[in-house]
Amino acid sequence: MSARRPDRYASGRWLRIAHPRPEARTVLVAFPHAGGSATFFRAWGSLLPPHVELVAVQYPGRLDRLREPCIDDVHQLADAVLKALDGRLDRDLALFGHSLGALVAFETALRMESQGLEIKALFQSSPPAREQQARRRPHLSDESLLAELRRLGATPTDIIEDPRACEAILVGLRGDYRAAAHYRPDPDRRLRCPVDALIGDGDPDVSPTATKAWAEATTGPWTLNEFPGDHFYLVPQRDAVLRLVADRLGAPGPGPLPGGRADLCRH
């Protein structure tokens, strides 16, 4: 296997840039789901408009960071991501987070705004319900975690059935589930930026009603966008999601925006 060019897919421990665009005026920071990695977003960078550079977050405890201890605290993850982004904060900023990543993206956005930075857009995809955090179980057995992987359907069966590969996933998943379970948003801290919530209309864990509670987390416009699909709707609906993101960032992609419902709330 040939060595990968260091400027193609590396930017320190925390950030991955598969398609560098140093002249792009907007940086879109993407935060993966529990058990996920930066590779989940790898193709997105080439599909976004040329003025957007996608920077994907790589949490510790997975893939090339497998030997590093996981961070099982959303606030600590946000602190670390903000520090890693130092040097990229002189461009327009937008954030996209899926599931657990929606929590980390939200906390990172709060920190950015507290430093006087303006956020062009925050995209919270399949965000865990704010009022359900206290009911989440922080400690699950390996059997329960495997059952979750099978239920959500985002992990190929051959990986789940491979003990070595599966253990590598479970290492990160354990820490991520603890982070989500212990997270409590501060009700007194609110964003100013526009927020788009994106959910699958068949998601068994994320309902429109529960998601609308996130509208209270910003004083800016808040929009709920529903797509066909389950918790990982954004895999089959990738192009529709990217069209919405491109539209919000000022450069619509080809074709119409997603045909699902979009409910707008303004504060």
N, C-alpha and C positions, 0 to 999 in steps of 0.2 A: 504494500500500500504506500503510495507516495505521501510525503509529508504535506500537511495542509499549510498553505501560506498563512503566516501569523497575522497578517492584516486582513484576512478574510473572515475570520470567525472568532476573534478573541479581543477582549478589551478589559484586562484585569480579571479578577476572579468572579465578580458579580455580574458582569454585563457581556452579552454576546451580540455581535453585529454581523449577520450573515451577508448582508448587502450594504456595504458602507457607502454613505452619501454625505461626505463631509460638507458639501456646499448646500445641502438641504436646509430650508429655513425652519422646519418643524421637526422635533424629535418626538416620536411616539414610543413611550416606554411600556413594554408588555410584561405582565406578571402572570405566571402560570398557575394552574390549579394545584390542589393538594396531591402530592406524589408526582407532579409534572415537572418538566424541565424547560429550558429555553428552546430546545429543539421543537417544541410544540408549535412555535411561531416562526420557524425558520423560513418557510416559503412566503410568509406574508410580506417581508421586506421588498421582494421583487415585484409584488402585485400592487403595492401602494403607489400613488402618484410620485413623480420624481422629486417633488419638494418635501417629501416626508422620509425621514430615516427611521427605521424601526430598530429599537434597542431592546433586546429581550433579557429578562432577569434570570440568572442562574442561582437558585437557592443552594446553600451548602447541604451536603448529605446525599448527593445524587450525581451520576455520571462522572465527569472529570473532577467533581468535588466530593466524591463518595467517602473519602477518608476523613473529611472534615465533619465535626459534630453538627447535627441539625440545630437550628434555632427554632424553638417552639414557642415563640412570642411574636405576635404580629407587630407590636411596637418596636421591638428590636430589629425585626426584618426591615421595617420602614426606615429606621435610623441608618441601617447599613446601606440600603439602596440609595438614600439621599447622599450619603458620603461618597459612594461610588460614582454618582452622577456629577460630582464636582468637576467642572471643566466643560460640561455640556449644558449648563444652565443659562448660557447667553443666547440661546435660540428659543423660538416658540416651543412650548411644552404641552404635551398631551399624554394621558395615561390610559391604558387598557388593562383590566384585570379580570380573570375568569375564576369564579368560585372563591376559594381562599385568596386568589390573586386580587379579587375585587376588594377584599378587606385591606390587603397590604397596599394596593394602589390608593385607596381612600386615605389611609393614614399618611402615605407619602405625600399626597396632594395637600393635606392639612399642614404638613411641615414646610412644604414649598411656599404656600401662601403666608405662613407665619414669618417667613424670611423676606416677604415682600415680592415674591415671584408671582407672575400671573400664569394661570393654567388655562390653556385654550379650550380644553375639553377633558372630562373624565368619563370613561366608559366602564360601567360596572356590569359584567356579564355573569349571569346566574349568581347574584350575590346572596350569601346566606342571610336569612331574615334577621333583622336587628333584635327583635324580641325573643328569638329562639336561641340566642347564644347561651343563655343560662341553662338551657335544657340539654345542651350537647354533652355527650359523654367523652371526657378527655382520654380515657384509657380503654382501648378495644383490644381483644385478643387477635392473634394472627388470623384465626378462622373468621372472625367478624370482619377484619380488614379485607381478606380475600373475598368474602361474600359481597362486600361493598364494591370491590373492583369488578366482579362479575355483574352485579346489578347495574352499575353505571355504564358498563360496556365500552369504556374508552381504552382498555388495555387488552391487547390481543390474547386469545386463549392460550396460545403456545407459550407465551411469556409467563402467564399465571401458572401453567403446569410445569414450568422449568424451575426447580427449587433454587438454583443459584441466581437466576435472573429475577425471580420473584422476591427473594430476600433483599436484593439490591433496591427494589421498588419499595418494599415494606419499611426499610430504614427511613427513607424520607417521608413516607406516608404517615408513620407513627408520629413523628415530630409535627408534621403539618396538621394532623387532626387535633393534637394537643393545642397547637397555636389557635386554631379556629374555636375550639371548645372554651378556652380561657379568655378569648377576646371580648372586651366590653367597650363599645364606642362611647366616647364622652358626649353626653347629650348637649353640653354647653358649647361644644366646638362645632362650627359649621363652615362649610366651604362657601366661596363666592362664585365659583366657576360654574358653567353649564355642565349638567350631568345627564348622560344617557344610560338608562338601565336596559339591558338586553337579556331576554329570557326565552326559553323554549316553551311553546304552548302546551307541551305534554310532559313537562318536567315534574316528576313526582315530589321533588323536594323544595321547589321554588315556585310559589304561586304569585299571580299578579297582585293580589291583596297584600300579601306579606311584603312584596318588593316595594310597594308604594310607600311603605314606612320610611324608605331611604330618601324620599322627597324632602323630609324634614332636615336632612343633613346638609342642605345647601340653600343659600338665599338666592341663587341664580335659577335659571330655568331648568326644569327636570322633566325628562321624557322617558316614558316606558315604551319599549319596542318589543313586540312579540314575533317570534319566528316559528315556523313549523319544526318540531323536534323535541328532544328530551333535554337532559342536563348538559349534554354535549352537542346541542343543536348546531354550534358554530363549526363543527367539522363538515357536515353535509351542506350547511348554509354559509360556508366561508365567503363565497363571492358576494352574497347579499350583505353580509356583515361588513366586508371591506368597502362596499359601495357606500354604506351608511357612514363609516368612519371617514372615508375620503370626502364625502359631502360636508360633514361637520368641520373638517379641517380645511375646507375652502376649495377643493378641487374634485367635483363629482367624477366618479369612474364611469365607464361605459354602461349604458342601459339604465332602466328605472331603478329607483330605490326599492327596498324590500316591500312586498305587498302586504305584509302583516300589519296588525293594528299598531298605532303609535299614539299614546295619550300624553299630552303636554301639560305640565303643571308649572305655573310661575308664582314666585313668592314676592 
